[in-house]
Amino acid sequence: MNSEFAVRSMRPGELELVLEWARQEGWNPGLDDSLAFNEADPSGFFVGSIGEVPVGSISVVKYGESFAFLGLYIVHPDFRGKGYGKAIWETGVASAGDRTIGLDGVAAQQDNYRKAGFEPAYSTIRYGGVATSLPVSTLVAQPVLDSRLEGLQRYDSAIFPQPRDAFLTSWCTGRKGRRSAVVRKSGKIRGYGTIRRCYEGYKIGPLFANDADSAAALLAELIPEAKGAAVFIDIPAENHEAVALAEGIGLQPVFETTRMYRGSAPAIPLKHVFGVTTLELG
């Protein structure tokens, strides 16, 4: 290991570099993910660098005092096999303190995560492709208004393990290539979702809903944003209604991960998770 190697917090502009590495790895991040990622936890992003040259990264985003989520664990191909990844990992994990840590692990890495104290909770399957139709619903979703995010944040906190208000304010704010929608019945929120432009096609996430009818209304509102491009949704495999919705609009399984936790697994109502927010931040 180079004597100049050190692990430190990311500096401005470095998260964009790491997301480019993620693109090169085939992870297909969103075009402007860095804006909302930084809002989630500015202290949760680390790089390992040799002098001024970043060679690897990790994110351990802290949500409140009891939960954190690990992602963006990458060592640039030119610097692998030299021990840098282990040092970056140890710094990132230590930053979470006593919090439960979640991650979404590919099959090839799950044994390594088990050795680090992570246990599997459930499988997540990415469904993707060009939607051949829009789902039918008895409800109608509407665009999210930036002035009405408070109720959406309360709804989200009943499904995600901890409140994440600053992240959602940025994630759901209308920007080019990004659209958020909410569905209500009798004035009460029954679900919401976001679609965003990625390097390849679009991803929908989160897609949180009380039931399949509400989720269908959200998909019908969001999918036209893709304008015929491929759409991807990361779906907990045990949410059979979500799987049926994806298959019903012509999407197919293209990728699979396993949600794993170190520490007590949070009680997530997966029947309401029709699409995970993002594999990088949970």
ZIMOBEL-V44085 format. One record per backbone hydrogen bond with DSSP energy under -1.0 kcal/mol. CO is the residue of the C=O (numbers start at 1). NH is the residue of the N-H. Records with the same first field share a line. If there is no record, write none. Layout:
# ZIMOBEL-V44085
CO->NH / NH
This chain:
# ZIMOBEL-V44085
2->5
4->51
6->49
8->47
11->14
13->17
14->18
15->19
16->20
17->21
18->22
19->23
20->24
21->25
22->27
23->26
29->199
32->35
33->37
34->38
36->40
37->41
41->44
44->60
45->10
46->58
47->8
48->55 / 56
49->6
50->53
53->50
55->76
56->48
57->74
58->46
59->71
61->69
63->67
66->100
67->63
68->102
69->61
71->59
72->74
74->57
76->79
83->87
84->88
85->89
86->90
87->91
88->92
89->93
90->94
91->95
93->96
94->97
96->99
100->68
101->262
102->70
103->260
105->258
106->109
109->113
110->114
111->115
112->116
113->118
114->117
119->261
122->259
123->237
124->257
125->235
126->254
127->233
128->252
129->231
142->182
145->148
149->153
150->154
151->155
152->156
153->157
155->158
156->159 / 160
164->168
165->169
166->170
167->171
168->172
175->178
177->197
179->195
180->144
181->193
182->142
183->190
185->188
188->185
190->210
191->183
192->208
193->181
194->205
195->179
196->203
197->31
201->198
202->232
203->196
206->194
207->274
208->192
211->215
212->216
213->217
214->218
215->219
216->220
217->221
218->222
219->223
222->225
223->226
224->227
226->229
230->202
231->129
232->204
233->127
234->276
235->125
236->239
238->240
239->243
240->244
241->245
242->246
243->247
244->248
246->251
247->250
249->132
252->128
255->126
257->124
258->105
259->121 / 122
260->103
261->119
262->101
266->268
268->270
269->272
270->273
272->209 / 274
275->207
278->282
